[in-house]
C-alpha cells in the first residue's frame, strides 16, 4: 500500500505484487504515479484518490499508462471523498498537512489577492463536499452574511446543486443515499466565521480534553508527556538528564476518557484517584493470579499477550488481562493528569480561568487586571497576553489611551509580544462598524468546597492551592447561533445539525456544543472546523497578522 507520504520515497520494483495507492490527487502525486507506471514497479495498480481527481489529471495518468504500455495494469481508479479527519464521533477537521493554506492567518491577511482567497475557499469547499458525500445527505445551509463563511456557503451550495443536476452521476441519489446514516432527513448545516468570536480560542479552560490541548502536546488524539525522572539530583557539573517523552493515544476504547474528557479538572483528579484506590484494593488479586500462572516479575505487556491462553487456565485467571488493561489506563491518566496539574499550579491557571469567565460574562471582578499582569508568579507572558486580549475583545468600551499605555507597559515588563494586540485593535474597530459584539452569556463558575478524595495525604494529586471550580452551563456565541436557528419555526426540524467554523476551532467550543446537546433529547450535533488550534497556535497567527 502506498500512502501520500511514502509515495515519493525511492522504491524497488516488485513486479509480481499488486499496489494500492491512497493519495491526494496533487500535481506531484500524479507525476509520481505516472513515473511508477513508466518504471513498471508493480503487477497492477489500484488508485484511490482521497478527493475527486479532475478530468485533466486523469488524462495525464491515461497518457502515461499508454506510453508505458501499461493500460491493462491500471485495474481500478476510485474517488474516495475522504478529504477530512474524524477526531471524534461528533467532531471533524479538514486539513492536517498544509493547514497554513486555509488558516485564520491566510484568510485574514490584509494583502490577500482575490485569486488566493478563491483558492482557499475552494479547498475548504472540496473537503466539506467530501464530508457530505460520506454522510450521504444534502444539507440545508445557513450562514451569516458578509464574511468568509458566506463565501464557503455560496460555493458549497453551487457544487452540491451541480452534482444533483447530473442525475446519472449524482453522488446523492440512488444507492449512495443509503450509505448515509441520516439520509432520510436533510441535516441543518450552520457555517460560522472565526471572527464572530476571538475570545474563546484564547480562553484558559477548565475541562480535561481542552486543558490537555491547551497545555500539553496533543495532536490527532495523541498526547506526549515528559516523564518525570524521579527525585535524584544530577551530580554537580553534570548535564541535566534529558527528559523522556512518552506518548499516549486517547481513544473511544478508553472508557475513562469517554466519561471524563468533558469534565472539570478537579472531578477528573478525583475520578483518577478513585480508580487508583479501587485498583490498589485488587492488586493482591493480580499478584495471586500472576503466581497461579507462574508469571511473577513478568512485564505486564508480555502477560497481556497471554490472554489467548487464559481460557485453558482457571476462570479466575481470565480476569488478569482485564485488570492489567485497567492498570494501564489508570497509569496513563495519572501521568497525563499530573502533567496538566503541574501547569495549573505553576501558572495559576485556575485564577486565569475564573477571571476570564467573569470578563466574558460581564460579572463583578474581585481584583484588578493590572495586578494579575504585574504578578511575576501568575502565569507566563503568553498567559498574561491572552488574558489582556480577552479583556480588550469583550469590553464594551476600549480602554482610554492613557490606560492602554499603562497596560502595554505592564505587558512589555512581563515579557509579552504586543503584535497580537495590534491586530486585535484593528479587528475590534472593524467589527464595531460591521456588527454587534458577541454575547458570551451569563457564564459562571462557582468555587466548591475542598476536594474530598484528593486532599487526603495518600493522594496521587497534591491539589493544595488549586481552586475547586465548578462550571455553570452557558452557551458560547457559536452555540447560541445554532440554538437560535433550531428554535426558528421557518427551519425544517432536523435531528442532525452540523456546526462548522471557517478559520479554525477549538475543544472549548466543541465541549460547549456537546453539553448543549445533552439537554436536547433526540438531537445530534456535530462540530467541525477548518483547522484545530490551541491558544498558543492561535496567538502565533494573531502575532503574524499584527506584524503586517
C-alpha positions in Angstrom: 0.0 0.0 0.0 1.4 3.4 -0.9 0.3 6.5 1.1 1.0 10.0 0.1 4.0 10.4 2.4 5.6 7.1 1.2 4.9 7.7 -2.5 7.9 10.0 -3.1 10.4 7.6 -1.5 12.7 5.5 -3.7 11.2 2.1 -4.2 12.5 -1.1 -5.9 10.3 -2.9 -8.5 8.1 -5.7 -7.1 6.7 -7.0 -10.4 4.5 -9.8 -9.1 2.7 -7.7 -6.4 -0.5 -5.5 -6.9 -0.2 -2.0 -5.4 -2.9 0.1 -3.7 -2.4 3.8 -3.7 -4.2 6.1 -1.3 -3.2 9.7 -2.1 -4.4 13.2 -2.7 -4.7 14.0 -6.5 -2.0 16.7 -6.4 0.3 17.5 -9.3 3.3 15.9 -7.6 1.5 12.7 -6.7 0.1 12.3 -10.2 3.6 12.8 -11.7 5.0 10.1 -9.3 2.2 7.6 -10.2 3.0 8.2 -13.9 6.7 7.6 -13.1 5.8 4.3 -11.3 3.8 3.2 -14.4 6.8 4.0 -16.7 9.2 2.1 -14.4 6.8 -0.8 -14.3 7.2 -1.2 -10.5 4.1 -3.4 -9.8 1.9 -6.1 -11.3 -1.3 -4.0 -11.1 -2.4 -0.6 -9.8 -5.4 0.3 -7.7 -5.6 4.1 -7.5 -7.6 5.6 -4.6 -7.9 9.4 -4.5 -8.7 11.0 -1.2 -10.5 13.8 -3.0 -12.0 13.7 -6.5 -9.5 13.7 -9.4 -10.0 16.2 -12.2 -10.5 15.0 -15.7 -7.2 16.6 -16.9 -5.2 14.8 -14.3 -7.0 11.5 -15.1 -6.0 12.1 -18.7 -2.3 12.5 -17.6 -2.4 9.1 -16.0 -4.1 7.6 -19.1 -1.3 9.1 -21.3 1.5 7.8 -19.1 -0.2 4.3 -19.0 -0.5 4.3 -22.7 3.1 5.4 -23.3 4.4 2.7 -20.8 2.2 0.1 -22.4 0.6 -0.4 -19.0 -3.1 0.4 -19.6 -4.3 -3.0 -18.6 -2.3 -2.8 -15.4 -4.4 0.1 -14.0 -7.1 -2.1 -12.6 -9.3 0.4 -10.7 -9.5 4.1 -10.1 -11.6 5.4 -7.2 -12.6 8.8 -5.9 -13.0 8.1 -2.2 -14.3 11.5 -0.9 -12.4 11.2 2.4 -10.7 14.6 2.5 -11.4 15.3 6.2 -10.3 13.8 9.5 -12.7 12.5 12.1 -11.3 13.0 15.6 -14.5 12.0 17.5 -17.9 10.5 16.6 -19.2 14.1 16.6 -16.1 16.1 15.6 -14.1 16.5 12.3 -11.4 18.8 11.0 -10.3 19.4 7.4 -6.6 19.7 6.8 -3.7 18.2 8.7 -0.9 18.7 6.1 -0.7 22.2 4.6 -3.2 23.6 7.1 -1.4 27.0 6.8 -3.0 27.3 3.4 -6.5 27.6 5.0 -5.6 29.0 8.4 -7.1 32.1 10.1 -4.0 34.0 9.2 -4.3 33.0 5.5 -7.9 34.1 5.3 -7.5 37.4 7.2 -4.2 38.7 5.6 -4.8 42.4 4.7 -3.0 42.0 1.4 -4.7 38.8 0.2 -5.5 38.6 -3.5 -9.0 37.6 -4.7 -7.5 34.7 -6.6 -5.8 33.4 -3.4 -9.0 33.8 -1.4 -10.8 31.9 -4.1 -8.3 29.1 -3.8 -8.7 28.9 0.0 -12.5 28.8 -0.3 -12.3 26.0 -3.0 -10.0 23.9 -0.7 -12.5 24.2 2.2 -15.5 23.5 -0.1 -13.8 20.5 -1.6 -13.4 18.9 1.9 -16.9 19.8 3.0 -18.3 18.3 -0.2 -16.4 15.1 0.7 -17.9 15.2 4.2 -21.5 15.4 2.9 -20.9 12.7 0.2 -19.6 10.4 3.1 -22.6 11.4 5.2 -24.9 10.7 2.2 -27.0 13.8 2.8 -27.6 17.1 1.2 -27.6 19.8 3.9 -29.8 22.9 4.5 -27.1 25.6 4.6 -27.3 28.6 7.0 -24.6 31.3 7.5 -24.1 34.9 8.5 -23.6 37.5 5.7 -20.5 39.3 4.6 -17.6 37.1 5.6 -15.6 34.0 4.7 -18.4 31.7 6.0 -20.8 33.2 3.4 -18.2 32.7 0.6 -17.9 29.0 1.6 -21.7 28.6 1.8 -22.2 30.1 -1.7 -19.5 27.8 -3.3 -20.7 24.7 -1.5 -24.3 25.3 -2.5 -23.2 25.7 -6.1 -21.1 22.4 -6.0 -24.0 20.4 -4.4 -26.5 21.7 -6.9 -24.3 20.9 -9.9 -23.8 17.4 -8.6 -27.6 16.9 -8.0 -28.4 18.2 -11.5 -26.3 15.4 -13.1 -28.9 12.7 -12.2 -26.8 9.9 -13.8 -23.6 10.6 -11.9 -25.0 12.3 -8.8 -23.4 11.2 -5.5 -26.6 11.9 -3.6 -29.1 9.7 -5.4 -30.0 6.0 -5.6 -27.6 3.6 -3.8 -25.3 6.3 -2.4 -28.1 7.8 -0.3 -28.5 4.5 1.6 -24.9 4.8 2.9 -25.7 7.9 4.9 -26.9 7.2 8.4 -29.1 10.2 8.3 -30.1 10.1 4.7 -33.8 10.2 5.3 -33.5 13.7 6.6 -31.6 16.8 5.5 -29.2 18.0 8.2 -29.0 21.6 9.2 -25.5 22.9 8.3 -24.5 26.1 10.2 -21.4 27.8 8.9 -19.8 30.3 11.3 -16.8 32.6 10.9 -14.0 32.6 13.4 -14.2 36.4 13.5 -17.6 36.1 15.2 -15.7 35.1 18.5 -12.0 35.6 19.0 -12.1 35.4 22.8 -13.0 31.6 23.1 -9.9 30.4 21.3 -7.7 32.5 23.7 -9.6 31.4 26.8 -7.9 29.4 29.6 -10.1 26.4 30.1 -11.0 24.0 32.9 -12.2 20.8 31.2 -9.9 17.8 30.8 -9.6 17.4 27.0 -9.5 21.2 26.4 -6.8 21.6 29.1 -4.7 18.8 27.6 -4.9 20.5 24.2 -4.0 23.9 25.8 -1.0 22.9 28.0 0.4 19.6 26.6 1.5 18.4 23.1 -1.8 16.9 21.9 -2.2 16.2 18.2 -4.7 13.9 16.3 -5.8 12.3 19.6 -2.2 11.5 20.7 -0.7 13.3 23.8 3.0 13.4 24.5 4.1 13.9 28.2 7.5 14.4 29.6 8.2 11.6 32.1 9.5 12.6 35.5 12.9 11.2 36.2 12.5 10.6 39.9 13.9 12.9 42.6 17.5 12.1 42.1 19.6 15.2 41.6 22.3 15.1 38.9 25.9 15.2 40.2 27.4 18.7 40.4 28.7 19.8 37.0 26.9 17.0 35.2 24.5 17.7 32.3 20.9 17.6 33.5 19.2 14.4 32.4 17.3 14.5 29.2 13.6 14.0 29.9 11.9 11.1 28.1 8.7 11.8 26.2 6.0 9.2 26.4 3.1 9.2 24.0 -0.5 8.0 24.7 -3.4 7.6 22.4 -6.7 8.9 23.9 -9.3 6.8 22.1 -13.0 5.9 22.1 -12.0 2.5 23.6 -10.8 4.2 26.8 -14.0 4.3 28.9 -12.4 6.7 31.5 -11.6 9.2 28.7 -15.0 8.9 27.2 -16.7 9.6 30.5 -14.4 12.4 31.7 -12.9 14.2 28.7 -15.5 17.0 29.2 -15.4 17.1 33.0 -13.9 19.9 35.0 -10.3 19.1 36.0 -10.9 18.6 39.8 -13.6 16.0 39.0 -11.0 14.2 36.8 -8.4 14.2 39.5 -10.9 12.7 42.0 -12.0 10.1 39.5 -8.4 9.0 38.7 -7.7 8.8 42.4 -10.9 6.7 42.9 -9.8 4.3 40.1 -6.4 4.1 41.7 -7.8 3.3 45.1 -10.1 0.6 43.6 -7.1 -0.9 41.7 -4.9 -1.0 44.8 -7.6 -3.0 46.5 -7.4 -5.5 43.7 -3.6 -5.6 43.5 -3.3 -8.6 45.8 -5.6 -10.4 43.4 -3.3 -9.5 40.5 -0.3 -10.9 42.4 -2.2 -14.1 43.3 -3.2 -14.6 39.6 0.3 -14.0 38.4 1.7 -16.6 40.9 -1.0 -19.1 39.7 0.2 -18.6 36.1 3.9 -18.7 37.2 4.4 -15.1 35.9 5.8 -13.3 38.9 8.1 -10.5 37.8 6.9 -10.7 34.2 6.3 -7.5 32.2 2.6 -6.5 32.1 2.8 -6.2 28.3 4.1 -9.7 27.9 1.3 -11.0 30.2 -1.4 -9.3 28.1 -0.2 -11.3 25.1 -1.0 -14.5 27.0 -4.7 -13.6 27.2 -5.4 -16.2 24.4 -4.3 -19.0 26.7 -6.2 -17.9 29.8 -9.2 -19.9 28.9 -7.2 -23.0 29.4 -6.5 -22.0 32.9 -9.0 -21.4 35.7 -11.8 -18.9 35.3 -10.1 -16.6 37.9 -7.1 -16.2 35.6 -9.2 -14.8 32.8 -9.7 -11.6 34.7 -6.0 -10.8 34.7 -5.7 -9.2 31.2 -8.7 -7.1 32.1 -7.2 -5.9 35.4 -3.9 -5.2 33.6 -5.6 -3.1 30.9 -7.4 -1.2 33.7 -4.0 -0.6 35.3 -2.5 0.7 32.0 -5.4 3.2 31.7 -5.0 4.3 35.3 -1.3 4.9 34.8 -2.0 6.8 31.5 -4.5 9.2 33.1 -2.4 9.5 36.3 0.6 10.7 34.2 -1.5 12.9 31.9 -3.5 14.5 34.7 -0.3 15.0 36.8 1.3 16.8 33.9 -1.8 19.0 33.5 -1.9 19.7 37.2 1.8 20.9 37.1 0.8 23.5 34.6 -2.3 24.6 36.6 -0.2 25.1 39.7 2.9 26.7 38.2 0.9 29.1 36.1 -2.1 29.7 38.3 -4.4 28.6 35.5 -7.4 28.4 37.9 -7.1 32.1 38.6 -6.9 32.9 34.8 -9.9 30.7 34.0 -12.0 32.2 36.7 -11.1 35.8 35.9 -11.7 35.4 32.2 -15.1 33.8 32.8 -16.0 36.9 34.8 -14.8 39.2 32.0 -16.7 37.3 29.3 -19.9 37.2 31.4 -19.6 40.8 32.5 -19.5 39.7 36.2 -18.0 41.8 39.0 -14.3 41.4 39.2 -12.6 40.8 42.5 -9.1 42.0 41.6 -7.6 44.4 39.1 -6.4 43.2 35.7 -3.2 45.2 36.2 -2.4 43.2 39.4 -2.5 39.9 37.6 -0.4 41.2 34.7 2.2 42.6 37.1 2.3 39.5 39.3 5.5 37.6 38.4 4.2 34.4 39.9 1.0 34.4 37.9 1.4 32.6 34.6 3.7 33.0 31.6 4.0 36.1 29.4 1.6 34.3 26.9 -1.0 33.7 29.7 -1.0 37.4 30.6 -1.3 38.4 26.9 -4.2 36.0 26.4 -6.0 37.5 29.5 -5.5 41.0 28.3 -6.7 40.3 24.8 -9.9 38.7 26.2 -10.4 41.8 28.3 -9.9 44.0 25.2 -12.2 41.9 23.0 -15.0 41.6 25.4 -15.0 45.2 26.9 -17.9 47.3 25.6 -15.7 50.4 25.5 -12.0 50.0 24.8 -9.7 51.4 27.5 -8.6 55.1 27.2 -5.3 55.8 25.6 -3.7 56.6 29.0 -5.0 53.3 30.5 -3.9 51.3 27.4 -0.4 52.7 27.6 -0.2 51.6 31.3 -1.4 48.1 30.4 1.1 48.0 27.5 4.0 48.9 29.8 3.0 46.2 32.3 2.7 43.7 29.4 6.1 44.6 28.0 7.6 44.4 31.5 6.2 40.9 31.8 7.9 39.9 28.6 4.9 40.0 26.3 4.9 40.4 22.5 2.4 43.2 21.6 1.9 42.2 18.0 -1.4 40.3 18.6 -2.8 43.4 20.3 -2.0 45.5 17.1 -4.2 43.1 15.1 -7.0 42.8 17.7 -7.2 46.6 17.8 -7.8 46.8 14.0 -10.2 43.8 14.2 -12.2 45.4 17.1 -12.5 48.7 15.2 -13.7 46.9 12.1 -16.3 44.6 13.9 -17.7 47.6 15.7 -18.7 49.1 12.4 -19.8 45.7 11.0 -21.9 44.1 13.7 -22.9 43.8 17.3 -20.3 42.3 19.7 -20.5 38.6 20.6 -22.6 37.6 23.6 -20.9 35.1 25.9 -24.0 34.5 28.0 -24.2 34.6 31.8 -21.5 32.1 32.3 -20.4 31.4 35.8 -18.0 29.4 37.9 -18.6 28.8 41.5 -15.9 27.6 43.9 -17.0 24.4 45.7 -15.7 23.0 48.9 -12.3 21.4 49.1 -11.5 18.2 47.1 -12.5 15.4 49.4 -10.8 12.4 47.8 -7.7 14.2 46.5 -7.0 16.2 49.6 -6.1 13.3 51.8 -2.4 12.7 52.4 -2.1 9.5 50.4 -3.4 11.1 47.3 -1.6 10.9 43.9 -2.5 14.6 43.3 -1.4 17.4 45.5 -4.2 19.9 44.9 -3.4 22.4 47.6 -3.8 26.0 46.4 -5.9 25.0 43.3 -9.5 26.2 43.3 -12.2 23.6 43.0 -14.2 25.5 40.4 -17.5 24.1 39.0 -18.8 25.2 35.6 -22.3 26.5 35.1 -23.8 25.6 31.7 -23.9 28.6 29.3 -23.9 28.9 25.5 -20.8 30.4 23.7 -21.5 32.5 20.6 -21.3 29.6 18.1 -23.7 27.5 20.3 -26.1 30.5 20.5 -26.3 30.8 16.7 -27.2 27.1 16.5 -29.8 27.4 19.3 -31.4 30.4 17.6 -31.6 28.5 14.3 -33.0 25.4 15.9 -35.7 27.4 17.6 -36.8 29.2 14.4 -40.1 27.9 13.0 -39.0 28.6 9.4 -36.2 26.0 9.6 -37.3 22.4 8.9 -36.9 20.3 12.1 -33.8 18.1 11.7 -32.5 15.6 14.3 -29.0 16.3 13.0 -27.2 19.7 13.0 -23.6 20.3 11.9 -21.8 23.4 13.1 -18.6 24.3 11.1 -16.2 27.2 11.9 -14.3 28.7 9.0 -10.9 30.0 10.2 -10.3 27.4 12.9 -11.9 25.9 16.1 -11.0 24.5 19.5 -12.1 22.0 22.1 -13.8 24.6 24.3 -16.3 25.3 21.6 -16.7 21.6 20.8 -17.3 20.8 24.5 -19.8 23.6 24.8 -21.9 22.1 21.9 -21.6 18.6 23.4 -23.0 20.0 26.7 -25.8 21.9 24.9 -26.8 18.7 23.0 -27.1 16.7 26.2 -30.1 18.8 27.2 -31.8 18.3 23.8 -33.3 14.8 23.6 -33.2 13.2 20.2 -30.9 15.8 18.7 -27.4 15.1 17.4 -24.9 17.9 16.8 -21.5 17.5 15.0 -18.7 20.1 15.3 -16.2 20.8 12.5 -13.6 23.4 11.8 -11.1 24.2 9.0 -8.2 23.6 11.5 -8.0 22.8 15.2 -5.6 25.1 17.1 -4.8 25.7 20.7 -4.3 29.2 22.2 -0.6 29.3 21.6 -1.0 28.3 17.9 -3.8 30.9 17.5 -1.7 33.6 19.2 1.1 32.9 16.7 -1.3 33.6 13.9 -2.5 36.8 15.5 1.1 37.9 16.1 1.9 37.4 12.4 -1.2 39.5 11.4 -0.2 42.2 13.9 3.3 42.5 12.4 1.8 43.2 8.9 
